[in-house]
Amino acid sequence: AGAGASASLDGALCPQEIRKVVQALEQTAREILTLLQGVHQGAGFQDIPKKCQKAREHFGTVRTQLESLKTKFPADQYYRFHEHWRFVLQRLVFLAAFLVYLESETLVTREAVAEILGIEADRERGFHLDIEDYLSGVLILASELARLAVNSVTAGDYSRPLRISTFINELDSGFRLLNLKNDSLRKRYDGLKYDVKKIEEVVYDLSIRGLNKEAAVGAGGEK
């Protein structure tokens, strides 16, 4: 009876201990977001490498916090407690995806996000990055890039919205191939079409003003 009581006490402590770590993760995520969203400011584009480097340092803290989270519940009960960290993990996926996009203008893979976060990509290997959490994080990235496309024009960077448009259209094509059954993921995907439309409007506006030709020439010169 004593052992049973102890086990139930541990079970009662799990959510409380998990919440503490999740709160710390949320704070670190806010710090990374504040740092990366600096690119939306006028002079932000010049500082992208420095901001990305600092963000990677913060992800070191994220790895330590996730390492701590793993110890707060039995390893075989990931999905029993998943709701506690699902939202913050999606936010961290978005931040990792935004970081990688700013560094290389490519889409981060699920495996690469798992590596940045210091967790597994494979469910069988323990605390892992659920596929739906990965996809949700990537969809948050689309909204952030739609905002970046608008702010790029304000900052006089006319080629960036064209590159963002290509990236988002490829992302949209990829999501169209998926059969999304999860309700919250489906709703988030429905928001992607608005992001696509918003970016198309930016590109169209550049075209009307003749600035897309200037952007194409500039991009050719950079190569």
C-alpha positions in Angstrom: 0.0 0.0 0.0 2.9 2.3 0.9 4.5 1.9 -2.6 1.1 2.6 -4.3 0.7 5.8 -2.2 4.2 6.9 -3.2 3.5 6.2 -6.9 0.2 8.2 -6.8 2.0 11.1 -5.0 4.7 11.1 -7.8 1.9 11.2 -10.3 0.3 14.2 -8.6 3.7 16.0 -8.6 4.3 15.4 -12.3 2.1 18.2 -13.7 3.3 20.7 -11.1 7.0 20.0 -11.9 6.3 20.0 -15.6 4.6 23.4 -15.4 7.7 24.9 -13.7 10.0 23.8 -16.5 7.4 24.8 -19.2 7.3 28.3 -17.7 11.1 28.6 -17.9 10.9 27.4 -21.5 8.2 30.0 -22.4 10.5 32.7 -20.9 13.5 31.6 -23.0 11.2 31.4 -26.1 10.1 35.0 -25.5 13.7 36.1 -25.3 14.6 34.3 -28.6 11.5 35.8 -30.3 12.4 39.4 -29.1 15.9 38.9 -30.5 14.8 37.5 -33.9 12.0 39.9 -34.4 14.6 42.7 -34.3 15.0 41.9 -38.1 11.7 43.7 -38.7 13.2 47.0 -37.6 14.8 49.3 -40.2 18.4 48.4 -39.7 17.6 44.8 -38.6 18.8 43.2 -41.9 22.4 44.3 -41.4 22.4 42.5 -38.0 20.9 39.2 -39.1 24.1 37.0 -38.6 24.7 38.5 -35.1 21.0 38.0 -34.1 21.1 34.4 -35.3 24.3 33.7 -33.4 22.8 35.1 -30.2 19.6 33.1 -30.8 21.7 29.9 -31.1 23.2 30.6 -27.7 19.7 30.9 -26.3 18.9 27.5 -27.8 21.6 26.1 -25.5 19.4 27.2 -22.6 16.4 25.5 -24.3 18.3 22.2 -24.6 19.2 22.3 -20.8 15.5 23.1 -19.9 14.2 20.3 -22.2 16.7 17.9 -20.6 15.2 18.9 -17.2 11.7 18.4 -18.5 12.5 14.8 -19.6 13.1 13.9 -15.9 9.7 15.2 -14.7 7.6 12.3 -15.9 7.9 8.6 -16.8 9.5 8.1 -20.2 6.7 6.0 -21.5 4.0 8.6 -20.6 5.0 11.3 -23.2 1.5 11.6 -24.6 -0.2 11.6 -21.2 1.5 14.9 -20.4 2.0 16.2 -24.0 -0.6 18.9 -23.6 1.5 20.7 -21.0 4.4 21.4 -23.4 2.7 21.1 -26.8 2.2 24.9 -27.3 5.7 25.9 -26.2 7.3 23.2 -28.3 5.4 24.4 -31.4 6.7 28.0 -30.6 10.3 26.7 -30.3 9.9 24.8 -33.6 8.8 28.1 -35.2 11.8 30.0 -33.7 14.2 27.3 -34.9 12.6 27.4 -38.3 12.8 31.2 -38.4 16.4 31.1 -37.3 17.4 28.6 -40.1 15.4 30.6 -42.6 17.2 33.8 -41.7 20.6 32.0 -41.9 20.0 30.1 -45.2 16.5 30.9 -46.6 15.7 27.2 -46.5 13.1 25.1 -44.7 14.4 23.4 -41.6 13.8 19.7 -41.4 12.1 18.0 -38.5 15.4 16.2 -37.8 17.3 19.5 -37.7 14.8 21.1 -35.4 15.1 18.1 -33.0 18.9 18.5 -33.1 18.6 22.3 -32.3 16.3 21.4 -29.4 18.4 18.5 -28.2 15.5 16.0 -28.4 14.7 13.0 -30.6 13.1 13.0 -34.0 12.1 9.3 -33.6 9.2 8.5 -31.3 10.7 5.2 -30.3 13.8 6.9 -28.8 12.1 8.8 -26.1 11.2 12.5 -25.7 10.7 13.5 -29.3 9.4 16.2 -31.7 5.9 15.1 -32.6 5.2 15.5 -36.4 2.1 17.7 -35.8 4.1 20.0 -33.5 6.7 20.3 -36.2 4.1 21.2 -38.9 2.4 23.7 -36.6 5.6 25.5 -35.9 6.4 25.7 -39.6 2.9 27.2 -40.2 3.7 29.9 -37.6 6.8 30.7 -39.6 4.6 31.5 -42.7 2.9 34.3 -40.8 6.2 35.7 -39.6 7.6 35.7 -43.2 4.4 37.4 -44.5 5.1 40.2 -42.0 8.8 40.2 -43.0 7.9 40.6 -46.7 5.9 43.8 -45.8 8.7 45.2 -43.6 11.4 44.4 -46.2 9.7 46.8 -48.7 9.6 49.5 -46.0 13.3 49.0 -45.4 14.0 49.3 -49.2 14.9 45.6 -49.6 12.8 44.7 -52.7 14.3 41.3 -53.6 13.6 39.7 -50.2 9.7 39.6 -50.7 10.3 37.8 -54.1 12.4 35.1 -52.4 9.9 34.9 -49.5 7.1 34.5 -52.1 8.9 31.6 -53.8 9.6 29.9 -50.4 6.0 30.3 -49.1 4.5 29.0 -52.4 6.7 25.9 -52.2 5.6 25.4 -48.6 2.0 25.7 -49.5 2.4 23.1 -52.3 4.0 20.8 -49.7 1.1 21.2 -47.3 -1.4 20.5 -50.1 0.0 17.0 -50.4 -0.8 16.3 -46.7 -4.1 14.8 -45.4 -4.5 16.9 -42.3 -6.8 15.3 -39.8 -5.8 17.2 -36.7 -8.3 20.1 -36.1 -5.9 22.7 -34.7 -3.4 21.9 -37.4 -6.0 22.1 -40.1 -7.2 25.6 -38.8 -3.6 26.8 -38.8 -3.1 25.5 -42.3 -6.2 27.4 -43.4 -4.4 30.6 -42.3 -1.6 29.8 -44.7 -3.7 30.9 -47.7 -4.0 34.4 -46.1 -0.2 34.5 -45.7 0.2 33.5 -49.4 -2.3 36.2 -50.4 -0.6 38.9 -48.3 2.8 38.1 -49.8 1.3 38.0 -53.3 -0.1 41.5 -52.7 3.4 42.7 -51.7 5.0 41.2 -54.8 2.2 42.6 -57.0 2.7 46.1 -55.5 6.4 45.9 -56.3 5.6 44.8 -59.8 3.1 47.7 -60.4 5.8 50.2 -59.1 8.4 48.6 -61.3 10.5 47.7 -58.3 10.6 43.9 -58.9 12.8 44.6 -62.0 15.2 46.5 -59.8 15.1 43.7 -57.3 15.9 41.1 -60.0 18.8 43.2 -61.3 20.1 43.6 -57.7 19.8 39.9 -57.1 21.7 39.2 -60.3 24.4 41.6 -59.2 24.7 39.9 -55.8 25.4 36.5 -57.5 
